[in-house]
Amino acid sequence: DQWKQEKLVSHWPELGEYSSDLLSVLDEKAYRDKNIRFIFEDWMSALSNDDRLDRLRPDKANVFNFKMLLNTNREYWNATNIGKIISNYYEDMLALDGAMPNQVTGNHDTDTIRTRLGSATTARAATLMLALLPGAFYIWQGDMLGRPNVLVPEDRQKDGDIGQRDGERVPMQWNTELNGGFSKTHPASLWLPAVEPAHYVRDNLEIQSRDPMSPYRVVVGALQYRIMDPALRAGGIRMLHADYGNILAFARNDPYDPRRQVISLVNFSQDTIPVSILDAHQKRGRIVFSAARGYLEDDKEVDFEKSILMPPDACYMIHSVA
Protein backbone atom coordinates (compact mmCIF):
# COMPACT_ATOMS: atom_id res chain seq x y z
CA ASP A 1 0.00 0.00 0.00
CA GLN A 2 0.98 3.67 -0.12
CA TRP A 3 2.47 3.67 3.39
CA LYS A 4 4.69 0.72 2.57
CA GLN A 5 5.92 2.40 -0.61
CA GLU A 6 6.85 5.55 1.29
CA LYS A 7 8.55 3.44 3.95
CA LEU A 8 10.63 1.65 1.31
CA VAL A 9 11.80 4.85 -0.36
CA SER A 10 12.49 6.55 2.98
CA HIS A 11 14.70 3.74 4.24
CA TRP A 12 17.34 5.87 5.91
CA PRO A 13 18.74 5.91 8.53
CA GLU A 14 18.09 2.16 8.88
CA LEU A 15 19.90 1.29 5.64
CA GLY A 16 22.87 3.48 6.53
CA GLU A 17 23.24 1.90 9.94
CA TYR A 18 22.87 -1.64 8.61
CA SER A 19 25.31 -1.04 5.73
CA SER A 20 27.88 0.60 8.01
CA ASP A 21 27.73 -2.43 10.28
CA LEU A 22 28.29 -4.79 7.33
CA LEU A 23 31.15 -2.73 5.92
CA SER A 24 32.91 -2.55 9.28
CA VAL A 25 33.79 -6.23 8.81
CA LEU A 26 36.29 -5.18 6.14
CA ASP A 27 38.11 -3.03 8.71
CA GLU A 28 38.97 -6.11 10.75
CA LYS A 29 42.60 -7.22 10.68
CA ALA A 30 41.94 -10.28 8.51
CA TYR A 31 40.53 -8.15 5.67
CA ARG A 32 42.01 -4.69 6.20
CA ASP A 33 44.71 -4.85 3.54
CA LYS A 34 42.75 -6.87 0.98
CA ASN A 35 40.96 -5.46 -2.06
CA ILE A 36 37.53 -6.76 -1.05
CA ARG A 37 34.24 -4.94 -1.59
CA PHE A 38 30.65 -5.54 -0.70
CA ILE A 39 28.25 -5.38 -3.64
CA PHE A 40 25.08 -3.43 -2.82
CA GLU A 41 22.03 -3.93 -5.02
CA ASP A 42 19.93 -1.04 -3.71
CA TRP A 43 16.84 -0.34 -5.82
CA MET A 44 15.18 2.09 -3.47
CA SER A 45 18.00 4.59 -3.32
CA ALA A 46 18.08 4.60 -7.13
CA LEU A 47 14.34 5.15 -7.41
CA SER A 48 14.49 8.08 -5.00
CA ASN A 49 17.74 9.59 -6.45
CA ASP A 50 19.41 9.07 -3.08
CA ASP A 51 23.21 8.76 -3.30
CA ARG A 52 23.98 8.38 0.40
CA LEU A 53 24.88 4.71 0.03
CA ASP A 54 27.38 5.59 -2.74
CA ARG A 55 29.03 8.10 -0.41
CA LEU A 56 28.97 5.92 2.71
CA ARG A 57 32.18 3.90 2.11
CA PRO A 58 33.09 4.20 -1.59
CA ASP A 59 36.36 2.32 -1.02
CA LYS A 60 34.52 -0.71 0.35
CA ALA A 61 31.07 -0.70 -1.27
CA ASN A 62 30.26 -1.23 -4.94
CA VAL A 63 26.72 0.08 -5.40
CA PHE A 64 24.88 -1.12 -8.51
CA ASN A 65 24.65 1.54 -11.21
CA PHE A 66 20.87 1.46 -11.48
CA LYS A 67 20.77 4.82 -13.27
CA MET A 68 22.17 3.20 -16.40
CA LEU A 69 20.12 0.04 -15.90
CA LEU A 70 16.89 2.05 -15.72
CA ASN A 71 17.78 3.81 -18.99
CA THR A 72 18.75 0.79 -21.10
CA ASN A 73 15.27 0.46 -22.56
CA ARG A 74 13.69 1.51 -25.83
CA GLU A 75 12.17 4.73 -24.44
CA TYR A 76 15.49 6.21 -23.27
CA TRP A 77 17.90 4.50 -25.66
CA ASN A 78 19.49 7.39 -27.57
CA ALA A 79 23.04 8.70 -27.75
CA THR A 80 22.33 12.04 -26.07
CA ASN A 81 20.68 10.54 -23.00
CA ILE A 82 23.09 7.62 -22.55
CA GLY A 83 26.11 9.87 -23.18
CA LYS A 84 24.93 12.29 -20.49
CA ILE A 85 24.41 9.44 -18.01
CA ILE A 86 27.91 8.10 -18.69
CA SER A 87 29.54 11.52 -18.30
CA ASN A 88 27.71 12.37 -15.09
CA TYR A 89 28.22 8.95 -13.55
CA TYR A 90 32.00 8.85 -14.03
CA GLU A 91 32.33 12.45 -12.90
CA ASP A 92 30.48 11.51 -9.69
CA MET A 93 32.62 8.40 -9.19
CA LEU A 94 35.86 10.37 -9.57
CA ALA A 95 34.74 12.66 -6.75
CA LEU A 96 34.44 9.71 -4.34
CA ASP A 97 37.77 8.61 -2.93
CA GLY A 98 38.40 4.94 -3.71
CA ALA A 99 35.13 4.38 -5.55
CA MET A 100 34.91 1.68 -8.21
CA PRO A 101 32.36 2.40 -10.97
CA ASN A 102 30.29 -0.39 -12.48
CA GLN A 103 27.87 -1.22 -15.26
CA VAL A 104 24.94 -3.64 -15.02
CA THR A 105 23.05 -5.32 -17.89
CA GLY A 106 20.15 -6.43 -15.70
CA ASN A 107 19.09 -8.22 -12.56
CA HIS A 108 16.30 -10.38 -11.15
CA ASP A 109 13.95 -7.40 -10.88
CA THR A 110 14.16 -6.18 -14.49
CA ASP A 111 13.33 -7.62 -17.87
CA THR A 112 16.31 -8.97 -19.77
CA ILE A 113 18.21 -6.33 -21.71
CA ARG A 114 16.91 -7.81 -24.99
CA THR A 115 13.30 -7.46 -23.83
CA ARG A 116 13.85 -3.93 -22.49
CA LEU A 117 15.41 -2.77 -25.76
CA GLY A 118 13.06 -4.78 -27.97
CA SER A 119 15.75 -6.11 -30.30
CA ALA A 120 18.43 -8.79 -30.24
CA THR A 121 20.88 -6.63 -32.21
CA THR A 122 20.32 -3.57 -30.02
CA ALA A 123 20.88 -5.72 -26.93
CA ARG A 124 24.19 -6.98 -28.34
CA ALA A 125 25.36 -3.42 -28.98
CA ALA A 126 24.28 -2.25 -25.51
CA THR A 127 25.97 -5.19 -23.78
CA LEU A 128 29.27 -4.61 -25.57
CA MET A 129 29.10 -0.86 -24.88
CA LEU A 130 28.59 -1.50 -21.15
CA ALA A 131 31.47 -4.00 -21.10
CA LEU A 132 33.82 -1.44 -22.65
CA LEU A 133 33.13 1.21 -19.99
CA PRO A 134 35.42 1.51 -16.93
CA GLY A 135 34.86 -0.43 -13.72
CA ALA A 136 33.17 -3.67 -12.71
CA PHE A 137 30.82 -5.31 -15.18
CA TYR A 138 27.81 -7.30 -13.97
CA ILE A 139 25.86 -9.34 -16.49
CA TRP A 140 22.55 -11.03 -15.74
CA GLN A 141 22.40 -14.77 -16.45
CA GLY A 142 19.99 -14.62 -19.39
CA ASP A 143 21.67 -11.57 -20.94
CA MET A 144 24.87 -13.41 -21.81
CA LEU A 145 22.85 -15.62 -24.18
CA GLY A 146 20.87 -12.72 -25.63
CA ARG A 147 17.72 -14.26 -24.20
CA PRO A 148 14.39 -12.41 -24.09
CA ASN A 149 12.00 -12.79 -21.18
CA VAL A 150 10.43 -16.24 -21.06
CA LEU A 151 6.67 -16.58 -20.91
CA VAL A 152 5.95 -18.58 -17.74
CA PRO A 153 2.60 -20.45 -17.70
CA GLU A 154 0.14 -18.94 -15.27
CA ASP A 155 -0.01 -22.04 -13.10
CA ARG A 156 3.80 -21.95 -12.64
CA GLN A 157 4.18 -18.23 -11.91
CA LYS A 158 5.66 -17.24 -8.53
CA ASP A 159 5.89 -13.46 -8.58
CA GLY A 160 2.13 -12.86 -8.57
CA ASP A 161 1.12 -9.22 -8.49
CA ILE A 162 4.45 -7.97 -7.12
CA GLY A 163 6.09 -7.23 -10.44
CA GLN A 164 5.68 -10.06 -12.96
CA ARG A 165 9.41 -10.77 -12.74
CA ASP A 166 9.34 -14.50 -13.44
CA GLY A 167 10.22 -14.06 -17.11
CA GLU A 168 13.81 -12.98 -16.43
CA ARG A 169 14.30 -15.44 -13.55
CA VAL A 170 13.88 -18.77 -15.34
CA PRO A 171 16.94 -21.07 -15.16
CA MET A 172 19.86 -20.82 -17.56
CA GLN A 173 19.84 -23.25 -20.47
CA TRP A 174 23.31 -24.78 -20.30
CA ASN A 175 22.97 -27.67 -22.76
CA THR A 176 20.47 -30.08 -24.35
CA GLU A 177 19.96 -32.20 -21.23
CA LEU A 178 16.87 -32.24 -19.01
CA ASN A 179 15.84 -28.74 -17.90
CA GLY A 180 18.53 -27.34 -20.16
CA GLY A 181 21.19 -28.85 -17.91
CA PHE A 182 20.13 -26.71 -14.94
CA SER A 183 18.89 -29.60 -12.79
CA LYS A 184 18.25 -33.33 -13.08
CA THR A 185 15.05 -33.08 -11.04
CA HIS A 186 11.61 -33.55 -12.55
CA PRO A 187 10.63 -30.34 -14.39
CA ALA A 188 7.51 -29.95 -12.23
CA SER A 189 9.72 -29.78 -9.12
CA LEU A 190 11.64 -26.69 -10.23
CA TRP A 191 10.72 -23.42 -8.52
CA LEU A 192 10.38 -21.84 -11.97
CA PRO A 193 10.25 -23.94 -15.14
CA ALA A 194 13.14 -24.08 -17.54
CA VAL A 195 12.62 -22.80 -21.06
CA GLU A 196 10.77 -25.21 -23.31
CA PRO A 197 12.79 -28.24 -24.52
CA ALA A 198 12.15 -27.20 -28.11
CA HIS A 199 14.09 -24.03 -27.29
CA TYR A 200 16.97 -25.28 -25.13
CA VAL A 201 17.85 -28.12 -27.53
CA ARG A 202 18.64 -25.56 -30.24
CA ASP A 203 19.84 -22.59 -28.17
CA ASN A 204 21.95 -23.04 -25.06
CA LEU A 205 25.33 -22.02 -23.72
CA GLU A 206 27.07 -25.13 -25.05
CA ILE A 207 25.83 -24.46 -28.59
CA GLN A 208 26.57 -20.74 -28.43
CA SER A 209 30.09 -21.43 -27.16
CA ARG A 210 30.86 -23.10 -30.51
CA ASP A 211 29.53 -20.19 -32.58
CA PRO A 212 32.08 -17.34 -32.81
CA MET A 213 29.32 -14.82 -33.59
CA SER A 214 26.87 -15.84 -30.85
CA PRO A 215 25.87 -13.42 -28.06
CA TYR A 216 27.75 -15.58 -25.56
CA ARG A 217 30.99 -15.50 -27.54
CA VAL A 218 30.72 -11.72 -27.93
CA VAL A 219 30.43 -11.40 -24.14
CA VAL A 220 33.37 -13.77 -23.60
CA GLY A 221 35.47 -11.86 -26.12
CA ALA A 222 34.70 -8.54 -24.44
CA LEU A 223 35.65 -10.00 -21.05
CA GLN A 224 38.92 -11.31 -22.47
CA TYR A 225 39.75 -7.85 -23.83
CA ARG A 226 38.93 -6.35 -20.43
CA ILE A 227 41.53 -8.65 -18.87
CA MET A 228 44.23 -8.40 -21.56
CA ASP A 229 44.04 -4.77 -22.69
CA PRO A 230 45.56 -2.24 -20.27
CA ALA A 231 43.32 0.52 -21.62
CA LEU A 232 40.19 -1.48 -20.76
CA ARG A 233 41.66 -2.88 -17.56
CA ALA A 234 42.89 0.35 -16.00
CA GLY A 235 42.36 3.30 -18.36
CA GLY A 236 40.15 6.31 -17.79
CA ILE A 237 37.37 7.51 -20.08
CA ARG A 238 37.08 10.50 -22.39
CA MET A 239 33.85 11.29 -24.20
CA LEU A 240 34.33 12.03 -27.91
CA HIS A 241 32.30 13.99 -30.43
CA ALA A 242 30.97 12.42 -33.62
CA ASP A 243 29.56 14.35 -36.55
CA TYR A 244 26.19 12.59 -36.30
CA GLY A 245 23.80 13.14 -33.41
CA ASN A 246 22.75 9.57 -32.58
CA ILE A 247 26.28 8.14 -32.46
CA LEU A 248 28.03 7.74 -29.10
CA ALA A 249 31.83 7.70 -28.96
CA PHE A 250 34.25 7.40 -26.07
CA ALA A 251 37.93 6.60 -25.63
CA ARG A 252 39.76 4.55 -23.00
CA ASN A 253 43.37 5.62 -22.60
CA ASP A 254 46.23 3.17 -22.13
CA PRO A 255 47.85 4.22 -18.82
CA TYR A 256 51.17 2.71 -19.95
CA ASP A 257 51.32 4.12 -23.47
CA PRO A 258 50.14 7.71 -24.01
CA ARG A 259 50.07 7.16 -27.78
CA ARG A 260 47.46 4.42 -27.53
CA GLN A 261 43.72 4.40 -26.85
CA VAL A 262 40.73 2.12 -27.39
CA ILE A 263 37.77 3.91 -28.96
CA SER A 264 34.18 2.68 -28.80
CA LEU A 265 31.54 3.73 -31.32
CA VAL A 266 27.84 2.95 -30.90
CA ASN A 267 25.13 3.61 -33.49
CA PHE A 268 21.83 4.16 -31.66
CA SER A 269 19.88 4.70 -34.86
CA GLN A 270 18.18 2.23 -37.20
CA ASP A 271 20.06 3.60 -40.21
CA THR A 272 23.47 2.92 -41.72
CA ILE A 273 25.48 6.03 -40.88
CA PRO A 274 28.82 7.34 -42.18
CA VAL A 275 30.45 8.93 -39.14
CA SER A 276 33.64 10.81 -38.33
CA ILE A 277 35.16 11.37 -34.89
CA LEU A 278 36.05 15.02 -34.48
CA ASP A 279 38.41 14.86 -31.50
CA ALA A 280 40.12 11.45 -31.49
CA HIS A 281 43.52 13.24 -31.38
CA GLN A 282 44.76 10.48 -33.66
CA LYS A 283 44.16 9.91 -37.32
CA ARG A 284 43.83 6.17 -37.76
CA GLY A 285 42.58 3.05 -36.01
CA ARG A 286 41.66 -0.59 -36.57
CA ILE A 287 38.22 -2.08 -35.90
CA VAL A 288 39.11 -5.25 -33.99
CA PHE A 289 35.81 -6.28 -32.37
CA SER A 290 32.11 -5.73 -33.00
CA ALA A 291 28.82 -6.54 -31.31
CA ALA A 292 27.59 -8.30 -34.45
CA ARG A 293 30.60 -10.47 -35.24
CA GLY A 294 32.88 -10.57 -32.21
CA TYR A 295 36.58 -10.82 -33.11
CA LEU A 296 37.40 -9.46 -36.54
CA GLU A 297 40.27 -11.42 -38.04
CA ASP A 298 40.20 -9.16 -41.07
CA ASP A 299 40.34 -6.08 -38.83
CA LYS A 300 39.69 -2.99 -40.90
CA GLU A 301 41.77 0.17 -40.71
CA VAL A 302 39.76 3.38 -40.56
CA ASP A 303 40.47 7.10 -40.71
CA PHE A 304 38.78 8.87 -37.79
CA GLU A 305 38.49 12.11 -39.76
CA LYS A 306 36.75 10.42 -42.68
CA SER A 307 33.54 8.42 -42.73
CA ILE A 308 33.37 5.18 -40.78
CA LEU A 309 30.32 3.28 -42.05
CA MET A 310 28.21 2.05 -39.13
CA PRO A 311 25.23 -0.30 -39.66
CA PRO A 312 22.14 0.02 -37.44
CA ASP A 313 22.73 -0.99 -33.81
CA ALA A 314 26.47 -1.36 -34.41
CA CYS A 315 29.03 -1.19 -31.62
CA TYR A 316 32.71 -1.19 -32.59
CA MET A 317 35.89 -1.48 -30.58
CA ILE A 318 38.66 0.39 -32.37
CA HIS A 319 42.36 0.26 -31.50
CA SER A 320 44.20 3.46 -32.35
CA VAL A 321 47.16 3.27 -34.68
CA ALA A 322 50.06 5.57 -33.76
N, C-alpha and C positions, 0 to 999 in steps of 0.2 A: 504494500500500500504506500501512500504518499509519505507517511512518516518514516517507513523503512528506507525509502529511496533517499530522503534527506539525511537520515542517519548514516547511510553508506557513503554518501558524498562528503559529509562532514565527519570524517573518521579520524581526525586529529583531535586531541593529542594522543589517543590510544595507539594509533599506528606508529607514531614517532617513538613512543616509549617502548613498544614491543620490538620495533626494528633496532633501536639502540641497544636493547638487551641482547638481541641476536648477534649484532655486529661486534659487541664487546668480546665475544668468544675469540675473534681474530686478533685481539690484543694480548691474549694469553701467550706465555713463553713458547709453547709448542708451535704456534702459528705466526708469531710476531714478524718474523723475517721472511715469510713465504708469500709468494704472489698468489694469494687466494682471495676470491671475492664471492660474496653472496649474490645470487641473481634474484631480483625482485620483479615479480610480474604484477604490477599494481594498476589495475584498470581504473579504480575510482579517482586516483590522483589525476590520471590523464583526462578523464571525462570532466573534471572540475578545474582543469588547467592549474593544478597545484603542483609546484616543483619542490616542495619541502623535502620529499624523500630523496630527490636527486642531490640536494645540497647537504643532506644529513651527514654522510660519510662517503664522499665521492671516490676516495681511494680504496674503499672496501666493498661498496655496493654497486652492482651493475643493474640499473633500472631499465626495464624494457622501454624501447623507443616507440611508444604507442602512437605518438603524433604521426610518424610515418605510416605505421600500420593502418591507422584510421583513414589515411588519405590514399592508400593503394587500392582504389576502387574506381569504377568507370566514371563516376560523377566528378571526382577531383583529379583524375589522371591527365594532367597536362604539364608541359615543361615549366611554365611560369610558376605554378603552384608548388610542384615538387622541388624545383630549384630553390625557391624561397625557403621551404622547409629544411632542405639540406643546409643551406647557408646559415640559417638561424640556429639550427641544432648544433652544428659544429662550433659556431661562435660561442654558444652557451657552454658547451663542454670544455672548451679551452679556458673558460673563466673559472672552472672548478678544479682545484688543485688535485691532481692524481686521478681524475675521472677517466673512465674508458667508455668511449661511445659505442653504440651498437645499432644494428639493423635487424629487423624481424620480418619474416615473410608472412607469418600467421601464428595462430595458437588455437587452443581448444575452444575458445569463445568466439572465433570469427570464421566465416566461410573461408574455404581455401582461396589462395591468391588467384587461381584460375577462375573460380566462380565470381569473386569480387570484381575482377577486371573483365569478365565476360568473354575471354578469348584465350586460347592456348598459346598463341604466338605472343600476345601482349604479356601474359604471365611469364613466359620465358625471358623476355626482355627485362621485365621488372625484377625478376629474381637475379639475373646476372648483374644488373645495375646495383642492386642492394649489396651483392657479394663484393663488388669492386669499391665500395665506400669504406672509409677507415673504421676500425674497431671490430668488436665481436660480431659474429654473424650467426643468427639463430634461424633455422629453417624448420617449418612444421612438417610432420612426417608425410602427409599426403602431397605437400608442395614439391618435394624432390622428385616425384614421379609425374608432375604436371597434372595431378588428378583433380577433377571437379568435385563438388559436394556429391555425396552418394545419397540417393533417395532411400530412406529407411522405411520399411513397411510400418503402417500405423500400429500394428499389434506388437512391434518390436521396439518402438520408440521409448526413450528413457527421459528425455529432457522435458517433455510435457509442454506446459505453457511458459516455462522460464525463458526460453530463447531459441528453441528449435535448432539446437547446436549439434544434434546427432550426426548430421551429414558430413561434418569435417572430422568426426571422432571415430569413424569406423576403422577397424584394424588395417594395418599395412598389408598389401599383397606382395609377399616376398618371392613366391614361386608358384608352380602349378599344383602343389599338393593341397590337401584338404584345408579349407579356410584360408587359401592363399599362402599356406605355410606359417600362418600366425599361431595356430594352436591345433593339436591333434584331437581335441575334444569334439563332441558332437556339435554341429553348428547351432542347434537350438540352445545349447548351454552357454554360448558366448553372451557376454553382457550386451554388446551390440553385434549385429551380424557382419560377417565379412562381405565384401563385394560379391556379386553373383559369380558363380563358377565360370559362366560364359565369358565374363570379363577378365578374371584373374588368370585364366589359362592362356590368354593372348596378350595380356599387359600386366607385367609384374617387374619387380626389381631385377630378378635374374635375367629376364629377357632384355630389359632396357640396358643392363650392364654390358650386353654384347653389341649394342647399337651405338656407334660413335656419335650419332646425332640425336640421341634420345634426351629428354629432359634430365634424366638422372646423370647421364654422362656429361652434360653441360655443367651441372652442379658440381660434380666431382672435378672436372677440369678447372672450374673457377676456384675451388678450394685448394687444388694443387698449386695454382698460380699464387694464391694468397700465402702459401707456405714458402714457395721458392723465390718469389720476386720481392726484393727488398723494398721496392716502391709500394707494393700492396701490403707488405708485412709491417712496415714501419713508417711509411711516408705520410706527409700531411696531405691536405686537399686544397686545390685552388679552382674556383669556379671560372669557366671560360665563356666566351661569347661567340655564338654562331650567327651566321647571317640569315637564319630562318627562325621564326618565332617559336615553333613547337619542337625544336631540337634542344636537348640538354647536353652540355659538355662540361666535363671537369677533368682535372689532371691530378695525378698522384706523383709526387716528386720522389726520386731515389735519394735517400739521405746519405748515401755513400758516393754518389756520382752526380754532381750538379748539372751535368750535361744531359742527363737522362730523366725521362718522365714516362708514365703510363697514362694515356688519355682515353677516357670513356666517352662515347657518343651514343645518345639514345634518341630515336625518332618516335615521338609520341603521336604522330599523325597516322592516318590511314593512306597516305600518298607516298610515292617514291620521290625523295627530295634530294636535289644536289645541294650540298652544304659545304661552306668554308668556315674554318675556325679563325677568328680575327686576332686572337692574342695568345697563340700557342707558344710564341717566343722561339719556335723552331720551325723549320720549313717542311721537313719530311718525316714520315712515319710508316710503320708497317702494320696492317691489320692482321693480328695473330689469332684472334679468338672472337667468336660471334655467338649470340644467343640462338641463332637458327642452326648453326652447323658445328659448334664447338671449336676444336682445334682446326686451324686452317694450315694445312701442309703447304699449300700454294700461296702463302701469305703475300698479300698485295701491298706494294708500296704506294703511298698516297702523298699528295702535296697539300698541306693544311690550308694554303692560301688559294688553292683552286678547288673545284667542286669534287666532294666525296659523295658518291651516289649511295643513298641510304634507302632501302626498301621500307615499307610500312612495318612498324613495330620492331625495327632493327635495334640491336645494341651491339656495339663494337668495342673491343679492347685494342688499342693501338699503341705499339711501342715506338717511341720517338727514335729517329735516326740522326745522330750527331753530324 
